[in-house]
């Protein structure tokens, strides 16, 4: 079996299905006559395409579909976010406060002295002496740098002094020593609130209430939580917009790639169609298979797509049939018979033609 010829036959049938207008080409008039002689019908030619037009010329006249309008680009994330920043202060820029030496070996006497300094600092705080309270808490920290409550207390003073960055540094140090201190999270949450860090503030205040409920922390949590939720919703909104934009861009890339692939396929088909009759002359096996139904007795089952032809593999594998299909005299006779099956009588005395007809008739189960 010549697989190349079978492939060419398959390509011809595919082209006919995809572009029935090509059947109206002048070079295929013999084929139309044969189909109609077998009781088949040829689809009418398109009104805007004559039989002499090339399919690729007709396609070139088709208007390309208009590109759908691109959706507007999402606005910046800050464009529609309005947050009430009442009570927010400018961040403090002081040098970091003293934290004490972590490697200090704390004696009982040093712990007692640290507690005394802590009490003095609390008294100063009660009298509104904030700077003095800071200094006293710092002395206590240097005496006992491993006591988390001292950092939390000093942080509370920094919050009252509206020095949120200093307060956050103290709270971070206290959390390193004791991560379960509710007071530490409370004061760090308040410091974040002063800076307008609404989500951080809500997170710390909620954890403070979870560890040890505090009315003061709960009140401030109710204040900052709506703003934190608004920011979170705003972020999710723009994350969705970014994802949608990425999906649109990816779909556009896929669409362009598909269109390019289809365009390449159309160009390839147009090149094949442009070959006209020369294309059919290049594979007489196809001509033979098309004309086979024109012999007396016909082709069993007619010609619905040519897919139901009996004995196709057997015919293509017969060397005598393949040799006869290469003979110009035999093929000329087959064209003559295809145009008028009654002309088979003209070749009764031609042994090459009648021998092939007899062989094909036997394969198709008909009588010549």
C-alpha positions in Angstrom: 0.0 0.0 0.0 1.3 3.5 -0.9 0.7 5.4 2.3 1.6 8.7 0.7 -1.3 8.3 -1.8 -3.7 7.3 1.0 -2.6 10.4 2.9 -3.2 12.6 -0.2 -6.7 11.1 -0.6 -7.5 11.8 3.0 -6.3 15.4 2.6 -8.5 15.8 -0.5 -11.6 14.6 1.3 -10.8 16.8 4.3 -10.5 19.9 2.0 -13.8 19.1 0.4 -15.5 19.0 3.8 -13.9 22.2 5.0 -14.4 24.1 1.8 -17.2 22.7 -0.4 -16.8 25.8 -2.7 -13.7 24.2 -4.2 -15.9 21.5 -5.8 -17.0 24.3 -8.2 -13.5 24.8 -9.6 -13.3 24.3 -13.4 -10.7 21.6 -13.0 -13.1 19.4 -11.0 -15.9 19.5 -13.5 -15.4 15.8 -14.3 -15.7 15.0 -10.6 -19.0 16.9 -10.2 -20.4 15.1 -13.2 -19.4 11.8 -11.7 -20.9 12.6 -8.3 -24.2 13.6 -9.9 -24.2 10.5 -12.2 -24.1 8.5 -9.0 -27.1 10.3 -7.6 -25.1 12.6 -5.4 -25.5 16.4 -5.1 -22.9 19.1 -5.0 -23.5 22.0 -2.5 -24.4 25.2 -4.4 -21.6 27.7 -5.0 -21.6 30.6 -2.5 -23.1 33.8 -4.0 -20.0 35.8 -3.5 -17.6 33.2 -5.0 -17.6 32.1 -8.6 -16.2 28.8 -9.8 -13.1 30.5 -11.1 -12.3 32.3 -7.8 -9.7 30.8 -5.6 -10.8 30.0 -2.1 -8.0 32.0 -0.5 -9.1 35.1 -2.5 -12.6 34.7 -1.1 -11.3 34.3 2.4 -9.2 37.4 2.0 -12.4 39.5 1.4 -13.9 38.3 4.7 -13.9 41.0 7.3 -12.0 40.2 10.4 -14.1 40.3 13.6 -13.8 43.4 15.6 -11.6 43.0 18.7 -13.7 43.2 21.9 -13.1 46.4 23.9 -10.5 45.8 26.6 -11.8 46.3 30.2 -10.4 49.3 32.0 -7.2 48.9 34.0 -7.8 48.7 37.7 -7.1 51.9 39.6 -4.3 52.1 42.1 -4.8 50.5 45.4 -4.9 53.8 47.2 -7.3 55.5 44.9 -10.6 54.4 46.6 -9.4 53.6 50.1 -10.6 56.1 52.7 -9.6 55.5 56.3 -10.3 57.8 59.3 -6.8 58.4 60.6 -7.9 60.6 63.5 -5.5 60.1 66.4 -2.6 59.0 64.3 0.7 60.7 65.2 4.0 61.2 63.4 6.5 58.4 64.2 9.1 59.1 66.8 12.7 59.1 65.6 14.6 59.1 68.9 17.7 56.9 69.3 16.8 53.4 70.6 16.4 53.2 74.4 18.7 51.2 76.7 17.7 47.5 76.9 20.1 46.1 79.5 22.6 43.3 79.1 21.0 40.0 78.4 24.0 38.1 79.7 23.9 39.9 83.1 23.8 37.4 86.0 21.1 38.8 88.2 21.6 38.3 92.0 18.8 38.4 94.6 20.0 41.8 95.7 19.8 43.1 92.1 16.2 41.7 91.8 15.2 43.6 95.0 16.8 46.8 93.7 15.0 46.4 90.4 11.6 46.0 92.2 12.3 49.2 94.2 13.0 51.1 91.1 9.9 49.7 89.5 7.8 50.9 92.4 9.4 54.4 92.2 8.7 54.5 88.5 5.0 53.6 89.0 4.7 56.4 91.6 6.3 58.9 89.3 3.9 57.8 86.5 1.0 58.3 88.9 2.1 61.8 89.5 2.4 62.5 85.7 6.2 62.6 85.7 6.7 60.6 82.5 10.4 61.3 81.9 11.2 60.4 85.5 9.2 57.2 85.1 11.1 56.3 82.0 14.5 56.8 83.7 13.4 54.7 86.7 12.1 51.9 84.6 15.4 52.0 82.6 17.4 51.6 85.8 15.2 48.7 86.9 15.7 47.0 83.4 19.5 47.3 83.7 19.4 45.6 87.1 17.1 42.8 85.9 17.1 42.7 82.1 15.2 39.3 82.0 12.0 40.6 83.6 9.4 41.1 80.8 7.0 43.2 82.9 9.6 46.0 83.2 9.7 46.5 79.4 5.9 46.4 79.2 5.6 49.0 81.9 8.2 51.3 80.2 6.3 50.7 76.9 3.1 52.0 78.5 4.9 55.2 79.4 6.2 55.6 75.9 2.6 55.2 74.6 1.4 58.0 76.9 4.3 60.2 75.6 3.2 59.3 72.0 6.4 57.6 71.2 5.0 54.5 69.5 8.2 53.2 67.9 10.0 53.2 71.3 7.0 51.4 72.8 7.1 48.8 70.1 10.8 48.1 70.7 10.1 47.5 74.4 7.2 45.2 73.6 9.2 43.2 71.1 11.9 42.6 73.7 9.3 41.7 76.3 7.6 39.2 73.9 11.0 37.5 73.4 11.2 36.9 77.1 7.6 36.0 77.7 5.4 35.5 74.6 2.3 35.0 76.7 2.1 38.4 78.3 -1.3 40.0 77.6 -0.2 43.4 78.8 2.7 43.4 76.3 0.4 42.8 73.3 -2.1 45.4 74.6 0.6 48.2 74.7 2.1 47.1 71.4 -1.4 47.2 69.9 -2.0 50.7 71.2 1.4 51.8 69.8 0.4 50.4 66.4 -2.9 52.3 66.6 -0.9 55.6 67.1 1.0 54.9 63.9 -2.1 54.0 61.9 -1.1 50.4 61.6 -4.7 49.3 61.8 -4.2 45.6 61.0 -1.2 45.1 63.4 -3.1 47.0 66.1 -6.2 44.8 65.7 -4.1 41.6 65.7 -2.2 42.5 68.9 -5.3 43.8 70.8 -7.3 40.7 69.8 -4.5 38.5 71.1 -4.3 40.5 74.3 -8.0 40.0 75.0 -7.6 36.3 74.2 -4.7 35.8 76.6 -6.4 37.9 79.4 -9.5 39.9 78.7 -9.0 43.6 79.4 -11.8 46.1 79.1 -9.4 48.9 77.9 -7.9 46.6 75.2 -11.4 45.5 74.1 -12.6 49.0 73.7 -9.7 50.0 71.5 -10.1 46.8 69.5 -13.7 47.8 68.7 -12.3 51.1 67.4 -9.5 49.7 65.2 -11.1 46.5 63.9 -13.5 48.1 61.4 -10.6 50.0 59.8 -8.5 46.9 59.7 -11.3 44.9 58.0 -11.8 47.7 55.5 -8.1 47.5 54.6 -8.2 43.7 54.3 -11.2 43.8 52.1 -9.6 46.5 49.9 -6.5 44.4 49.5 -8.5 41.3 48.6 -10.4 43.4 46.0 -7.2 44.4 44.2 -5.7 41.0 44.5 -8.8 39.7 42.6 -8.4 42.5 40.0 -4.8 41.6 39.5 -5.6 37.9 39.2 -8.4 38.7 36.7 -6.0 40.8 34.7 -3.4 38.0 34.6 -6.1 35.6 33.5 -7.3 38.0 30.7 -3.7 38.4 29.5 -3.1 34.7 29.6 -6.3 34.0 27.6 -5.3 36.7 25.1 -2.0 35.0 24.6 -3.7 31.7 24.1 -6.2 33.3 21.7 -3.4 34.9 19.6 -1.5 31.6 19.5 -4.6 29.7 18.3 -5.4 32.3 15.7 -1.8 32.2 14.4 -2.0 28.4 14.2 -5.4 28.5 12.4 -4.0 31.2 10.0 -1.0 28.9 9.2 -3.4 26.0 8.6 -5.5 28.1 6.2 -2.5 29.3 4.3 -1.3 25.7 3.9 -4.7 24.6 2.7 -4.8 27.6 0.3 -1.5 26.5 -1.1 -2.8 23.0 -1.7 -6.0 24.3 -3.3 -4.0 26.7 -5.5 -2.3 23.6 -7.1 -5.7 22.8 -8.9 -5.6 20.0 -11.4 -1.8 19.6 -11.0 -2.4 18.4 -7.5 -4.6 15.6 -8.8 -2.2 14.7 -11.6 0.4 14.0 -9.0 -1.4 11.0 -7.5 -3.3 8.9 -10.1 -4.3 6.5 -7.3 -6.7 9.2 -6.0 -8.2 9.7 -9.5 -8.7 6.0 -9.8 -10.4 5.7 -6.5 -12.7 8.6 -7.3 -13.5 7.2 -10.8 -14.0 3.6 -9.6 -17.7 4.1 -8.9 -18.3 5.1 -12.5 -17.9 1.6 -13.9 -20.9 -0.5 -14.7 -22.3 -1.9 -11.5 -21.3 1.1 -9.6 -19.7 1.3 -6.2 -21.6 -0.5 -3.4 -23.0 1.9 -1.0 -22.7 5.0 -3.3 -20.2 7.6 -2.3 -21.1 9.0 1.2 -17.7 10.4 2.1 -15.9 7.6 0.3 -15.2 6.1 3.8 -17.4 3.0 3.2 -15.7 1.8 0.0 -15.3 -2.0 0.3 -11.9 -3.6 -0.5 -10.0 -0.3 -0.3 -7.0 -1.8 1.5 -7.1 -4.9 -0.7 -7.1 -2.7 -3.9 -4.2 -0.5 -2.8 -2.2 -3.6 -1.8 -2.6 -5.2 -5.3 0.6 -4.6 -7.3 -1.2 -5.1 -10.6 -3.8 -2.5 -9.8 -1.1 0.0 -8.6 0.8 -0.6 -11.8 -2.2 0.0 -14.0 -3.0 3.2 -12.2 0.4 4.6 -13.4 -0.5 3.9 -17.0 -1.6 7.2 -18.7 -3.7 5.2 -21.3 -5.6 3.4 -18.6 -6.2 6.6 -16.6 -7.4 8.4 -19.7 -9.9 5.6 -20.3 -11.1 5.9 -16.6 -11.7 9.7 -17.0 -13.7 9.0 -20.2 -15.8 6.4 -18.4 -16.2 8.6 -15.4 -17.8 11.3 -17.6 -20.0 8.8 -19.3 -20.2 5.2 -17.9 -21.7 4.0 -21.3 -18.3 4.7 -22.9 -16.9 1.6 -21.3 -18.0 -0.2 -24.5 -15.3 1.7 -26.4 -12.6 -0.2 -24.5 -14.0 -3.7 -24.9 -11.0 -4.6 -27.1 -8.4 -2.9 -24.9 -6.9 -5.7 -22.8 -5.2 -3.3 -20.3 -8.4 -1.5 -19.5 -10.7 -4.5 -19.5 -8.2 -6.5 -17.4 -8.2 -3.8 -14.7 -12.0 -3.4 -14.9 -12.4 -7.1 -14.5 -10.1 -7.1 -11.5 -11.9 -4.2 -9.8 -15.3 -5.6 -10.6 -14.3 -8.8 -8.8 -13.1 -6.9 -5.8 -16.3 -4.9 -5.6 -18.4 -7.9 -6.1 -20.0 -6.6 -9.4 -20.0 -7.8 -13.0 -18.2 -5.8 -15.7 
